[in-house]
Amino acid sequence: MPVLTRLIPSPVVVDIRGGALDDLAGLLADQRISSSGKLAVAISGGSGRVLRERLSPVLPGAHWYQVADGTIDSAVRLADEIKGNRYDAVVGLGGGKIIDVAKYAAARVGMPMVAVATNLSHDGLCSPVATLDNDNGRGSYGVPTPIAVVIDLDIIREAPTRFVRSGIGDAVSNISCVADWELAHDVKGEEIDGLAAAMARQAGEAVLRHPGGVGDDAFLKVLAEGLVLTGISMSVAGDSRPASGACHEINHAFDLLYPKRAASHGEQVGLGACFAMYLRGAREESLLMVTTLRRHGLPVLPEDIGFTADEFVQAVDYAPQTRPGRFTILEHLNLSTDQIRDAYADYAKTISS
C-alpha cells in the first residue's frame, strides 16, 4: 500500500503578533507544554535581564539561567545545570545565540524546547539546527525542532534595526539556495524534496516582494513567518539544503577568512545571493534582489560592508571549501580566480548602472 501522507516535524504552536509575550504562560499551559509552569529559561545578560523582570511574576515556577555566549561550551554547561531538575521544557528567550544554546541543551537532556525570539536576525528560530562556536570556528549541530515558537512584534520593534535587516537578507537568500538545490538535482541527480523547496522559496519570495519596510508590522509579520517557514522546510528536508547554497558558502568564507571583520550573517548571505543569481544568468532576479536589499538598507557590494573587490573575489574563490560535497553554482561553474574577478566586475557594473 502506498504511503499517502507524511508527518511534518513542526511546532505545536506558532504565535506571531504584538503582545504575544504577555500570554506566554497561558500558551504553555493551554498547549500542555507546561501545565505546572516548571521551566528552565535561558536568557542573555543584557536584554534578557529586563525580560526576566517582566516575566517573572507570570512564570513563578521558572528557573532562570544566564547564558554567557553562543559557544558549545555554554550549551553543554546549560544542559548540565538543568538536567535532573524535572522541568517540563526549556525556553530560549533572546536572539539567535540564546535560542541555539537552548536548542542544543534541550536536545542533550531530552526536553522539549520553546523558542521565544527577541529579534529576527536569521532563520534559526525554528530550524532543526543549532549553530554554535567551537574551538575550530563554528559548527552546526542537529537538534529537534522547537515545540513552540513565540515572536512578539512589540519586542521585535525594540531591537536594533540591523537585526531585522539581517533576517531580510537570510530570508531572501532562500531563492538562490533553492535554485542551487535544483541545479544539484539536474546535474548531479541529488534528491530534492519538492515540499521543502516550495516552502523555502515562497518564504523568500514573500519577503522579497512585500512593499513594506522594517518599521511596518505587516512586513515584520511576513518576515517572521518566512523565517519560521524556512526553519520548518529544513525539518521537512532533513537537511539545511533548502536554505543553504552558494550564498551561505560565501558567508562562511567571509567568516573564516576575515573573522574580525565579518558582517552579520544576513548581510553576507544577501550579498552572496545577489552575486550567485547573477552568476547563474538570472539577471532579472538578481537585479530585483539588489533593488529590494538596497531599499531595506542591506549591502549589495562588498564595499558596503568594508571589503574590497579583491577580498570578495578571494571569499568566492574559497567558498566551495567551506562545504565539501555541496553542489552549487560555484562548484558547477568552477571559475578560476580571474574569471571570478571578471564576473564580479560585470556584476558591479550592471547593478551600478
C-alpha positions in Angstrom: 0.0 0.0 0.0 1.5 3.4 -0.9 2.2 6.0 1.7 -0.5 8.6 1.1 0.7 11.2 3.6 3.7 12.0 5.8 4.1 13.6 9.1 5.9 17.0 9.1 8.0 17.9 12.1 6.8 21.3 13.1 6.0 23.3 16.3 2.8 22.6 18.1 2.1 26.4 18.1 3.5 29.4 16.3 2.4 32.7 17.9 3.5 35.8 15.9 1.8 39.1 17.0 2.1 42.1 19.1 1.7 41.3 22.8 2.4 37.6 22.4 4.9 37.6 25.2 2.2 38.6 27.7 0.3 35.4 27.0 3.4 33.1 27.2 2.4 31.4 30.5 -1.2 30.7 29.2 0.0 29.4 25.9 2.4 26.9 27.5 -0.4 25.7 29.8 -3.1 25.6 27.1 -0.9 23.6 24.8 0.0 21.2 27.6 3.7 22.0 27.2 4.0 23.1 30.8 0.9 23.0 32.9 3.0 23.2 36.1 4.9 26.2 34.9 8.2 24.5 35.8 10.5 25.8 33.2 14.2 26.3 32.6 14.6 29.7 30.9 17.8 30.6 29.1 18.5 34.3 28.8 21.3 36.7 27.9 22.9 39.0 30.4 21.6 42.1 28.5 18.0 42.4 27.3 17.3 39.0 29.0 17.5 40.5 32.4 14.9 43.1 31.5 12.6 40.5 30.2 13.1 38.4 33.3 11.8 41.2 35.4 8.8 41.5 33.2 8.0 37.7 33.0 9.0 36.5 36.5 5.5 37.4 38.0 3.7 35.3 35.4 6.2 32.5 35.4 6.6 31.8 39.1 7.8 28.3 38.6 10.5 29.2 36.2 14.2 28.9 36.9 16.4 31.4 35.1 19.8 30.6 33.6 22.0 33.3 32.2 24.0 32.2 29.1 27.4 33.8 28.6 27.7 33.3 24.8 26.8 31.2 21.8 29.5 28.5 22.3 29.2 24.8 22.5 30.7 25.1 26.0 27.9 27.3 27.1 25.3 24.9 25.7 26.9 21.9 27.4 27.1 23.9 30.7 23.4 24.8 30.4 22.5 21.2 29.8 24.5 20.1 32.9 22.8 22.7 35.0 19.2 21.8 34.0 19.4 18.0 33.9 17.8 16.2 36.8 15.5 19.1 37.7 12.4 17.6 36.1 11.5 20.7 34.1 8.6 20.5 31.6 10.5 22.4 28.9 13.5 24.6 28.1 12.7 28.1 27.0 15.2 30.0 24.9 14.4 33.7 25.4 16.5 36.0 23.3 18.3 36.3 19.9 19.8 33.6 17.7 22.7 32.7 20.0 20.5 32.1 23.1 18.0 30.1 21.1 20.7 27.9 19.6 22.2 27.3 23.0 18.8 26.4 24.4 18.0 24.1 21.5 21.3 22.2 21.9 20.9 21.9 25.7 17.3 20.8 25.5 18.3 18.1 23.0 21.1 16.9 25.2 18.8 16.4 28.2 15.8 15.2 26.2 13.4 18.0 26.9 11.1 19.9 24.6 12.3 23.4 23.7 10.3 26.6 23.2 11.8 29.4 21.2 10.9 33.0 22.2 12.6 35.3 19.8 13.5 38.9 20.6 14.9 39.6 17.1 14.6 38.4 13.6 18.2 38.2 12.6 18.2 34.7 10.9 16.2 31.6 10.1 17.4 29.5 13.1 14.4 30.4 15.2 12.6 27.2 14.1 15.3 25.2 12.4 16.5 21.7 13.4 20.0 23.0 13.7 22.0 24.7 16.5 24.9 26.8 15.2 27.5 27.2 18.0 31.0 28.5 18.2 33.7 25.9 18.9 37.5 25.5 19.0 37.5 25.1 15.2 35.4 28.1 14.5 31.7 27.4 14.2 29.7 24.2 13.9 26.2 23.1 13.1 24.5 20.5 15.3 21.3 18.6 14.6 18.6 19.1 17.2 14.8 18.6 17.3 12.5 21.4 16.0 11.2 23.7 18.8 7.8 22.6 20.1 6.6 26.2 20.1 7.7 29.5 18.6 6.7 32.8 20.1 7.5 36.1 18.4 6.2 39.3 20.0 6.3 42.0 17.3 6.3 44.7 20.0 9.6 43.2 21.3 11.0 42.9 17.7 10.4 46.6 17.1 12.5 47.4 20.2 15.6 45.5 18.9 18.2 47.3 16.7 17.1 47.6 13.1 20.2 45.8 12.0 18.8 42.6 13.3 15.7 42.9 11.1 17.9 43.7 8.1 19.9 40.6 8.7 16.8 38.5 8.7 15.7 40.0 5.5 19.0 39.0 3.8 18.7 35.5 5.2 15.1 35.1 4.0 15.7 36.5 0.5 18.7 34.2 0.1 16.3 31.2 0.1 15.6 31.9 -3.6 19.2 31.4 -4.5 19.5 28.4 -2.2 16.6 26.6 -3.8 18.0 27.4 -7.3 21.3 25.7 -6.2 19.4 22.7 -4.9 17.5 22.3 -8.2 20.8 22.7 -10.1 22.3 19.8 -8.0 19.2 17.8 -8.9 19.5 18.4 -12.6 23.3 18.0 -12.9 24.1 15.5 -10.1 20.9 13.7 -9.6 20.7 14.9 -6.0 17.3 14.1 -4.5 15.1 17.2 -4.0 12.2 17.5 -1.6 9.5 19.5 -3.5 7.6 20.5 -0.4 10.7 21.7 1.4 11.8 23.6 -1.7 8.4 25.2 -2.1 8.2 26.3 1.5 11.7 27.9 1.4 11.2 29.6 -1.9 7.8 31.0 -1.1 9.1 32.3 2.2 11.9 34.2 0.4 9.6 35.4 -2.3 7.1 36.8 0.2 9.8 38.9 1.9 11.4 39.9 -1.5 8.1 41.2 -2.9 6.5 42.8 0.2 6.2 46.6 -0.2 6.5 47.3 3.5 9.6 48.4 5.5 11.4 47.4 8.7 9.1 49.5 10.8 5.9 48.1 9.4 4.1 45.5 11.4 2.7 43.8 8.3 6.1 43.4 6.9 7.6 42.2 10.2 4.9 39.5 10.4 5.7 38.3 6.9 9.4 38.3 7.7 8.8 36.4 10.9 6.6 33.9 9.2 9.1 33.5 6.4 11.9 32.7 8.8 9.8 30.2 10.7 8.7 28.5 7.4 12.3 28.3 6.4 13.2 26.5 9.6 10.3 24.1 9.0 11.5 23.5 5.4 14.8 22.3 6.8 13.0 19.9 9.1 11.0 18.6 6.2 14.1 18.1 4.1 16.1 16.6 7.0 18.9 18.9 5.9 19.8 22.6 5.6 19.7 22.3 1.8 16.5 24.5 1.3 18.2 27.4 2.9 21.9 26.9 2.3 23.6 27.3 -1.1 26.4 29.3 -2.7 25.4 32.4 -0.8 26.0 30.6 2.5 29.3 29.2 1.3 30.4 32.8 0.6 29.2 33.8 4.0 31.2 31.0 5.7 34.3 32.1 3.6 33.9 35.7 4.9 33.7 34.3 8.5 36.8 32.1 8.1 39.0 34.5 6.1 38.1 37.7 7.9 36.8 36.6 11.3 37.3 40.0 13.0 35.8 42.0 10.1 32.9 39.8 9.1 29.4 41.5 8.9 26.2 39.9 10.0 25.1 36.5 8.6 22.1 38.1 6.8 24.1 40.8 5.2 26.7 38.4 3.9 24.3 35.8 2.6 22.1 38.5 1.0 25.2 39.9 -0.9 26.2 36.3 -1.8 22.7 35.5 -3.1 22.7 38.6 -5.4 26.0 37.6 -6.9 25.1 33.9 -7.1 21.9 34.6 -9.0 23.9 36.8 -11.4 26.4 34.0 -11.9 23.7 31.6 -12.9 22.4 34.0 -15.5 19.2 35.0 -13.6 20.0 38.7 -14.2 16.4 40.0 -13.7 16.1 38.1 -10.4 19.5 39.3 -9.3 18.6 42.9 -10.0 15.3 42.5 -8.1 17.2 41.2 -5.1 19.6 44.1 -5.4 16.8 46.6 -5.5 15.0 45.1 -2.5 18.0 44.7 -0.4 19.1 48.3 -1.1 15.6 49.5 -0.2 16.0 47.9 3.2 19.5 49.2 3.7 21.4 46.0 3.1 24.7 45.7 1.3 24.8 44.6 -2.4 28.5 45.3 -2.9 31.4 44.2 -0.7 32.4 47.8 -0.3 29.1 48.3 1.5 30.4 46.2 4.4 34.0 47.3 4.3 35.6 44.8 2.0 37.5 45.4 -1.3 36.6 43.8 -4.6 39.7 41.6 -4.3 38.7 40.4 -0.8 35.3 39.5 -2.1 36.8 37.6 -5.1 39.0 35.7 -2.6 36.0 34.8 -0.5 34.1 33.5 -3.5 37.2 31.5 -4.6 37.5 30.0 -1.2 33.7 29.4 -0.6 33.4 25.8 -2.0 35.9 24.6 0.5 33.6 25.6 3.3 31.0 22.9 2.5 32.8 19.9 0.9 30.3 17.8 -1.1 27.7 20.5 -1.5 27.0 21.3 -5.2 26.0 24.9 -6.0 26.5 27.3 -8.9 30.1 27.9 -7.7 31.0 24.2 -8.0 29.1 23.9 -11.3 31.0 26.8 -12.9 34.3 26.1 -11.2 35.6 29.5 -12.1 39.2 30.5 -11.8 40.2 33.5 -9.7 40.5 35.6 -12.8 37.1 34.5 -14.0 35.5 35.3 -10.7 37.1 38.7 -10.8 35.7 39.4 -14.3 32.3 38.1 -13.3 32.3 40.4 -10.2 33.3 43.4 -12.3 30.4 42.7 -14.7 28.0 42.3 -11.7 29.2 45.5 -10.1 28.9 47.5 -13.3 25.4 46.1 -14.0 23.9 46.9 -10.6 25.6 50.4 -10.6 24.3 51.5 -14.0 
